[in-house]
Amino acid sequence: MATFNLSKGQSFQIRKEMELVHSGLVWDPPEGSGPAFDLDVHCFALVHPGGDPARARLYNDGSHALCYAFVRGPSNAEGSLRKNPDGSFETEDGSMWHERDDRTGRGGSTAHKEDDGDGDEGHHGEGFREEFKIVLARLPADVSELAVWATIHDAERKRQDFGKVKNAYIEVCDAMDDELCRYQLTSEFAGLTTIQVASFLKQADGSWKFHAVGAGSTAGLGEVINAYLS
């Protein structure tokens, strides 16, 4: 299946009959001996009060927020997401699922991948990536948007920003792991460590489209979450 390469501001229409999609963030390891880039991808299910997309709020106070901050555990007993034994986590209704943390992003560079003994190289056999799955047919009816954000873990200490990350892109695949579209991040995000990469937007007929947002921010992830809660 052909891949549609999106530019900032463009959208890809997802067929209405497509009930499940995968999405993943891919990037190259740094050149030389510098510290690895540890990118994280987060997906927030949002509602639009009054039908106004500018008033985006977390659905059900974050019950469908694919973000480590919402994972239930000893230090977060009230977390809304269930953590699985393999390190992945998901919503209680199974409509949204996030793969275990990927600290390398070596989606296009298997030659540099360390062998961890489990033989898992991610879908397409291209290596690790930050990956999540959305069962569109199971999402709560009130959800209007799935906002996808990317951050760099420990960026300040490592003196990293998205302008230094090479060949980073987000892809959307169907249930068979055939890539539908991708959006390549560019050097315009130099100096920034938080990006709203894209959004899945629900259409009037119940179908969804993937929209390349490409909005860099100086806010931290906590500030992004608080803005969606306020």
Residue frames relative to the residue before (quaternion, step in Angstrom):
aa qw qx qy qz dx dy dz
M 1.0000 0.0000 0.0000 0.0000 0.00 0.00 0.00
A 0.4741 -0.6885 0.4722 0.2799 3.57 -0.89 0.92
T 0.3441 -0.7207 0.5667 0.2025 3.54 -1.15 0.70
F 0.2730 -0.7426 0.5905 0.1591 3.55 -0.99 0.88
N 0.2361 -0.7831 0.5638 0.1144 3.57 -0.64 1.15
L 0.2333 -0.8047 0.5370 0.0984 3.53 -0.52 1.22
S 0.2487 -0.6952 0.6472 0.1898 3.50 -1.28 0.54
K 0.6822 -0.4699 0.3507 0.4367 3.56 -1.22 0.38
G 0.7916 0.2841 -0.2332 0.4880 3.56 -0.86 1.02
Q 0.6199 0.5373 -0.3484 0.4536 3.58 1.24 -0.22
S 0.2417 -0.7696 0.5779 0.1243 3.54 -1.27 0.45
F 0.2165 -0.7344 0.6261 0.1474 3.52 -1.31 0.45
Q 0.3229 -0.7631 0.5306 0.1783 3.57 -0.68 1.09
I 0.2574 -0.7549 0.5884 0.1331 3.56 -0.80 1.06
R 0.5073 -0.6699 0.4445 0.3102 3.58 -0.76 0.99
K 0.5703 -0.6429 0.3949 0.3248 3.55 -0.92 0.93
E 0.6860 0.4930 -0.2916 0.4487 3.58 1.03 -0.73
M 0.5505 0.6024 -0.3993 0.4178 3.60 1.27 -0.15
E 0.1898 -0.8443 0.4970 0.0643 3.56 -0.31 1.28
L 0.7954 0.2032 -0.0918 0.5635 3.61 1.15 -0.48
V 0.0090 -0.7800 0.6257 0.0086 3.56 -1.07 0.78
H 0.2675 -0.6982 0.6373 0.1866 3.53 -1.32 0.51
S 0.0129 -0.7745 0.6310 0.0418 3.56 -1.15 0.54
G 0.0019 -0.8228 0.5674 -0.0323 3.57 -1.00 0.75
L 0.3170 -0.7159 0.5927 0.1891 3.53 -1.22 0.64
V 0.0832 -0.8049 0.5873 -0.0162 3.57 -0.78 1.09
W 0.1101 0.7842 -0.6065 0.0703 3.58 -1.07 0.69
D 0.5048 -0.6529 0.4801 0.2974 3.55 -1.25 0.42
P 0.5293 -0.5904 0.4862 0.3674 3.60 -1.16 0.47
P 0.5905 -0.5796 0.4091 0.3846 3.62 -1.14 0.46
E 0.4997 -0.6236 0.5044 0.3272 3.53 -1.22 0.49
G 0.7843 0.3026 -0.2266 0.4919 3.55 -1.10 0.63
S 0.7106 -0.4761 0.3441 0.3872 3.54 -1.24 -0.53
G 0.3540 0.7583 -0.4872 0.2499 3.59 1.18 0.34
P 0.6415 -0.5292 0.3723 0.4121 3.60 -1.21 0.36
A 0.5635 -0.6188 0.4312 0.3371 3.57 -1.08 0.73
F 0.4369 -0.6442 0.5536 0.2960 3.53 -1.23 0.53
D 0.1061 -0.7833 0.6111 0.0413 3.57 -0.76 1.06
L 0.0402 -0.8185 0.5726 -0.0251 3.56 0.04 1.33
D 0.1488 -0.7626 0.6236 0.0860 3.55 -1.14 0.72
V 0.1860 -0.7612 0.6105 0.1154 3.55 -1.08 0.76
H 0.1057 -0.7884 0.6060 0.0036 3.55 -0.99 0.94
C 0.0997 -0.7959 0.5960 0.0364 3.57 -1.01 0.80
F 0.1103 -0.8257 0.5532 0.0028 3.57 -0.52 1.23
A 0.2972 -0.7267 0.5925 0.1805 3.57 -0.81 1.05
L 0.0877 -0.8314 0.5480 -0.0278 3.54 -0.71 1.16
V 0.2255 -0.7059 0.6459 0.1834 3.50 -1.37 0.39
H 0.2906 -0.7396 0.5825 0.1712 3.55 -1.24 0.50
P 0.2754 -0.7880 0.5239 0.1697 3.62 -0.05 1.21
G 0.8299 0.1390 -0.1339 0.5235 3.55 -0.85 0.97
G 0.5644 -0.6181 0.3803 0.3935 3.57 1.26 0.24
D 0.5220 0.6364 -0.4036 0.3995 3.59 1.29 0.23
P 0.3441 -0.7697 0.4945 0.2115 3.66 -0.39 1.14
A 0.5970 0.5658 -0.3679 0.4338 3.60 1.18 -0.39
R 0.6878 0.4216 -0.2707 0.5253 3.60 1.26 -0.25
A 0.1135 0.8280 -0.5358 0.1201 3.57 0.82 1.01
R 0.0011 0.7953 -0.6044 0.0466 3.55 -0.86 1.05
L 0.5790 -0.5784 0.4359 0.3746 3.58 -1.12 0.61
Y 0.4480 -0.6696 0.5228 0.2786 3.55 -0.97 0.87
N 0.8660 -0.0286 0.0061 0.4993 3.57 -0.95 0.95
D 0.6427 -0.5749 0.3060 0.4035 3.57 0.95 0.98
G 0.7597 -0.4143 0.2039 0.4578 3.58 1.08 0.67
S 0.3377 0.7498 -0.5118 0.2487 3.60 1.14 0.39
H 0.7568 0.2461 -0.1476 0.5872 3.58 1.26 -0.45
A 0.3932 0.6760 -0.5068 0.3628 3.54 0.79 1.14
L 0.1993 -0.7930 0.5670 0.0996 3.59 -0.28 1.26
C 0.3904 0.6754 -0.5044 0.3701 3.52 0.13 1.35
Y 0.5809 -0.6243 0.3931 0.3438 3.59 -0.93 0.89
A 0.5953 0.5966 -0.3593 0.4008 3.59 1.11 -0.63
F 0.7257 0.4225 -0.2342 0.4899 3.60 1.19 -0.46
V 0.4775 0.6781 -0.4395 0.3450 3.60 1.25 0.08
R 0.4231 -0.7156 0.5035 0.2352 3.56 -0.84 1.00
G 0.2247 0.7631 -0.5775 0.1832 3.56 -0.95 0.92
P 0.7698 -0.3702 0.2391 0.4617 3.60 -1.28 0.01
S 0.7484 0.3695 -0.2168 0.5064 3.58 1.02 -0.74
N 0.7524 0.2576 -0.1651 0.5833 3.58 1.30 0.02
A 0.0618 -0.8621 0.5027 0.0133 3.55 0.63 1.18
E 0.6997 0.4567 -0.2666 0.4804 3.59 1.15 -0.54
G 0.3499 0.7632 -0.4867 0.2413 3.59 1.24 0.14
S 0.4269 -0.7447 0.4663 0.2139 3.57 -0.98 0.87
L 0.6970 0.4662 -0.2686 0.4740 3.61 1.21 -0.35
R 0.3836 -0.7208 0.5365 0.2133 3.55 -1.04 0.82
K 0.2577 -0.7603 0.5777 0.1478 3.59 -0.85 0.99
N 0.3039 -0.7661 0.5455 0.1521 3.56 -0.89 0.97
P 0.6761 -0.5187 0.3304 0.4057 3.61 -1.17 0.45
D 0.6951 0.4746 -0.2889 0.4562 3.62 1.07 -0.62
G 0.6300 -0.5607 0.3274 0.4261 3.58 1.28 0.12
S 0.5436 0.5832 -0.4157 0.4378 3.58 1.23 -0.15
F 0.1371 -0.7850 0.5943 0.1087 3.59 -1.23 0.23
E 0.0826 -0.8167 0.5709 -0.0159 3.56 -1.16 0.62
T 0.5879 -0.5429 0.4559 0.3896 3.53 -1.32 0.22
E 0.6405 -0.5499 0.3702 0.3878 3.57 -1.17 0.50
D 0.7130 0.4361 -0.2655 0.4806 3.61 1.05 -0.66
G 0.4906 -0.7014 0.4049 0.3215 3.60 1.29 0.03
S 0.4634 0.7025 -0.4425 0.3096 3.59 1.20 0.21
M 0.7773 0.1713 -0.0953 0.5978 3.60 1.22 -0.45
W 0.0039 -0.8053 0.5882 -0.0739 3.58 -0.85 1.03
H 0.1478 -0.7856 0.5985 0.0522 3.58 -1.01 0.85
E 0.4651 -0.6755 0.5052 0.2685 3.56 -0.91 0.98
R 0.6635 -0.4790 0.3879 0.4241 3.57 -1.27 0.31
D 0.6663 -0.5307 0.3489 0.3907 3.55 -1.19 0.58
D 0.1587 -0.7637 0.6207 0.0798 3.56 -1.00 0.93
R 0.1430 -0.8340 0.5307 0.0484 3.58 -0.57 1.12
T 0.6881 0.4674 -0.2961 0.4694 3.60 1.21 0.25
G 0.2111 -0.8193 0.5073 0.1637 3.60 1.02 -0.78
R 0.3854 0.7762 -0.4448 0.2258 3.56 1.22 0.29
G 0.0499 0.8586 -0.5061 0.0647 3.52 0.79 1.05
G 0.7916 0.2756 -0.1515 0.5239 3.57 1.02 -0.67
S 0.7109 0.4460 -0.2202 0.4972 3.57 1.23 0.20
T 0.0254 0.8441 -0.5345 0.0334 3.60 0.61 1.07
A 0.5455 0.6312 -0.4049 0.3742 3.58 1.17 -0.42
H 0.7287 0.4060 -0.2344 0.4992 3.58 1.17 -0.55
K 0.4811 0.6915 -0.4305 0.3242 3.58 1.25 -0.01
E 0.3776 -0.6868 0.5677 0.2519 3.56 -0.96 0.88
D 0.4383 -0.6790 0.5213 0.2742 3.55 -1.08 0.71
D 0.1525 -0.8136 0.5558 0.0768 3.58 -0.54 1.14
G 0.6041 -0.6332 0.3244 0.3590 3.53 1.30 0.26
D 0.6812 0.4960 -0.3205 0.4327 3.59 1.15 -0.23
G 0.4600 -0.7278 0.4199 0.2870 3.59 1.29 0.01
D 0.5312 0.6457 -0.4023 0.3730 3.59 1.25 0.08
E 0.0295 -0.8165 0.5764 -0.0129 3.59 -0.55 1.14
G 0.6076 -0.5710 0.3692 0.4105 3.59 1.16 0.36
H 0.6298 -0.5390 0.3658 0.4232 3.55 -1.19 0.25
H 0.7478 0.2977 -0.3305 0.4930 3.54 -1.25 0.75
G 0.4300 -0.7002 0.4687 0.3243 3.64 1.24 -0.13
E 0.4836 0.7005 -0.4102 0.3274 3.60 1.19 0.41
G 0.6772 -0.4762 0.3209 0.4600 3.59 1.16 -0.03
F 0.7343 -0.4287 0.3014 0.4314 3.53 -1.32 -0.15
R 0.0745 0.7550 -0.6513 0.0127 3.49 -1.37 0.29
E 0.4931 -0.5651 0.5377 0.3852 3.56 -1.31 0.12
E 0.0386 0.8428 -0.5277 0.0988 3.57 -0.37 1.21
F 0.0127 0.7813 -0.6238 -0.0141 3.54 -1.11 0.70
K 0.2837 -0.7473 0.5846 0.1391 3.52 -1.30 0.51
I 0.0955 -0.7801 0.6166 0.0457 3.55 -1.06 0.78
V 0.1982 -0.7363 0.6353 0.1222 3.55 -0.84 1.01
L 0.3008 -0.8109 0.4745 0.1635 3.54 0.09 1.34
A 0.6586 0.5380 -0.3091 0.4258 3.57 1.00 -0.82
R 0.7105 0.4482 -0.2595 0.4764 3.63 1.19 -0.44
L 0.4674 0.6923 -0.4510 0.3144 3.60 1.18 -0.20
P 0.5689 -0.5781 0.4438 0.3809 3.60 -1.07 0.64
A 0.5883 -0.6339 0.3800 0.3282 3.56 -0.98 0.91
D 0.6656 0.5350 -0.3082 0.4193 3.61 1.08 -0.65
V 0.5396 0.6298 -0.4094 0.3801 3.61 1.19 -0.33
S 0.1634 -0.8156 0.5531 0.0458 3.57 -0.77 1.11
E 0.8049 0.1170 -0.0113 0.5816 3.57 1.16 -0.58
L 0.1439 -0.7254 0.6639 0.1108 3.52 -1.25 0.60
A 0.1462 -0.8211 0.5496 0.0476 3.56 -0.23 1.29
V 0.1877 -0.7987 0.5682 0.0633 3.57 -0.74 1.12
W 0.0427 -0.8031 0.5935 -0.0307 3.55 -0.66 1.17
A 0.1656 -0.7584 0.6216 0.1057 3.54 -1.23 0.57
T 0.0348 -0.7812 0.6233 0.0033 3.55 -1.06 0.82
I 0.3594 -0.6886 0.5792 0.2474 3.56 -1.33 0.23
H 0.3628 -0.7499 0.5125 0.2085 3.56 -0.57 1.14
D 0.8544 0.0644 -0.0745 0.5101 3.56 -0.99 0.93
A 0.1983 0.8419 -0.4844 0.1314 3.57 1.16 0.62
E 0.6508 0.5350 -0.3337 0.4229 3.58 0.92 -0.85
R 0.6789 0.4863 -0.3013 0.4602 3.59 0.85 -0.93
K 0.7291 0.4213 -0.2336 0.4861 3.57 0.99 -0.85
R 0.3383 -0.7618 0.4772 0.2783 3.57 1.34 -0.16
Q 0.4043 0.7044 -0.4666 0.3503 3.51 0.89 1.03
D 0.0309 0.7621 -0.6467 -0.0098 3.54 -1.29 0.45
F 0.6869 -0.5202 0.3136 0.3990 3.58 -1.23 0.32
G 0.5617 0.5961 -0.3949 0.4162 3.59 1.19 -0.27
K 0.6895 0.4637 -0.2658 0.4888 3.57 1.25 -0.42
V 0.5753 0.5824 -0.3767 0.4336 3.59 1.28 -0.22
K 0.2504 -0.8041 0.5283 0.1077 3.58 -0.69 1.09
N 0.8757 0.0751 -0.0620 0.4729 3.52 -1.21 0.79
A 0.2992 0.7502 -0.5305 0.2575 3.57 0.93 0.90
Y 0.1545 0.7735 -0.6067 0.0983 3.56 -0.99 0.84
I 0.3001 -0.7042 0.6038 0.2225 3.52 -1.30 0.33
E 0.1526 -0.7908 0.5896 0.0612 3.55 -1.00 0.86
V 0.1938 -0.7328 0.6354 0.1470 3.53 -1.30 0.42
C 0.0723 -0.8052 0.5886 -0.0098 3.57 -0.83 1.05
D 0.4842 -0.6413 0.5023 0.3192 3.54 -1.23 0.41
A 0.7579 -0.3964 0.2630 0.4464 3.57 -1.30 -0.04
M 0.6794 0.4636 -0.2782 0.4960 3.59 1.22 -0.46
D 0.4968 -0.6787 0.3926 0.3722 3.59 1.36 0.14
D 0.4018 0.6563 -0.5189 0.3723 3.59 1.11 0.61
E 0.4169 -0.7330 0.4802 0.2414 3.55 -0.73 1.08
L 0.2775 -0.7717 0.5577 0.1282 3.55 -0.91 1.01
C 0.7870 -0.1437 0.1394 0.5836 3.57 0.86 -0.96
R 0.0927 -0.7730 0.6220 0.0837 3.53 -1.30 0.26
Y 0.1885 -0.7481 0.6266 0.1101 3.53 -1.28 0.54
Q 0.2610 -0.7887 0.5460 0.1080 3.56 -0.60 1.23
L 0.3296 -0.7272 0.5690 0.1970 3.56 -0.88 0.97
T 0.2301 -0.8065 0.5374 0.0884 3.58 -0.93 0.89
S 0.7209 -0.4600 0.3200 0.4077 3.53 -1.36 0.03
E 0.4641 0.6921 -0.4537 0.3160 3.63 1.19 -0.10
F 0.6703 0.5070 -0.2976 0.4529 3.59 1.23 -0.36
A 0.2571 0.7784 -0.5254 0.2280 3.59 1.20 0.46
G 0.8040 0.2654 -0.2230 0.4831 3.55 -0.97 0.94
L 0.6828 0.4709 -0.2757 0.4857 3.59 1.28 -0.19
T 0.2127 -0.7954 0.5593 0.0961 3.56 -1.06 0.77
T 0.7213 0.3211 -0.2187 0.5734 3.60 1.30 0.11
I 0.0342 0.8004 -0.5957 0.0574 3.58 -0.84 0.97
Q 0.2607 -0.6591 0.6641 0.2378 3.53 -1.12 0.67
V 0.2742 -0.8126 0.4977 0.1296 3.53 -0.18 1.32
A 0.7972 -0.1442 0.1836 0.5568 3.55 0.75 -1.07
S 0.1752 -0.7431 0.6212 0.1768 3.53 -1.38 -0.10
F 0.2996 -0.6558 0.6530 0.2319 3.50 -1.25 0.60
L 0.1062 -0.8216 0.5600 0.0067 3.59 -0.64 1.14
K 0.3654 -0.7365 0.5308 0.2055 3.55 -0.82 1.02
Q 0.2956 -0.7707 0.5467 0.1404 3.55 -0.91 0.97
A 0.7049 -0.4907 0.3119 0.4063 3.55 -1.27 0.39
D 0.7098 0.4500 -0.2635 0.4736 3.59 1.08 -0.66
G 0.6188 -0.5740 0.3308 0.4223 3.58 1.30 0.16
S 0.5503 0.5823 -0.4072 0.4384 3.60 1.26 -0.05
W 0.3518 -0.7284 0.5505 0.2064 3.56 -1.33 0.16
K 0.1090 -0.7521 0.6384 0.1224 3.54 -1.26 0.40
F 0.3611 -0.7020 0.5768 0.2099 3.53 -1.23 0.63
H 0.0951 -0.8252 0.5568 -0.0093 3.57 -0.54 1.21
A 0.3379 -0.7404 0.5492 0.1900 3.60 -0.76 1.06
V 0.1973 -0.8201 0.5312 0.0793 3.58 -0.33 1.27
G 0.0178 -0.8524 0.5213 0.0365 3.59 0.73 -1.06
A 0.3922 0.7097 -0.4888 0.3219 3.59 0.84 1.00
G 0.2200 -0.7919 0.5597 0.1061 3.57 -0.40 1.22
S 0.1034 -0.8025 0.5872 0.0195 3.54 -1.15 0.64
T 0.3863 -0.6869 0.5616 0.2522 3.54 -1.25 0.51
A 0.5013 0.6502 -0.4243 0.3819 3.60 1.28 -0.06
G 0.4317 -0.6614 0.5415 0.2880 3.54 -1.20 0.50
L 0.7032 -0.4644 0.3204 0.4327 3.55 -1.28 0.24
G 0.6270 0.5474 -0.3395 0.4381 3.59 0.98 -0.78
E 0.6506 0.5075 -0.3127 0.4705 3.57 1.03 -0.77
V 0.6144 0.5394 -0.3437 0.4619 3.57 1.06 -0.75
I 0.6662 0.5012 -0.2992 0.4640 3.58 0.90 -0.95
N 0.6630 0.5109 -0.3080 0.4523 3.58 0.91 -0.91
A 0.6253 0.5336 -0.3405 0.4565 3.59 1.06 -0.70
Y 0.6718 0.4798 -0.2948 0.4812 3.58 1.04 -0.75
L 0.6745 0.4896 -0.2962 0.4665 3.60 1.15 -0.48
S 0.6401 0.5658 -0.3286 0.4027 3.59 1.12 -0.59
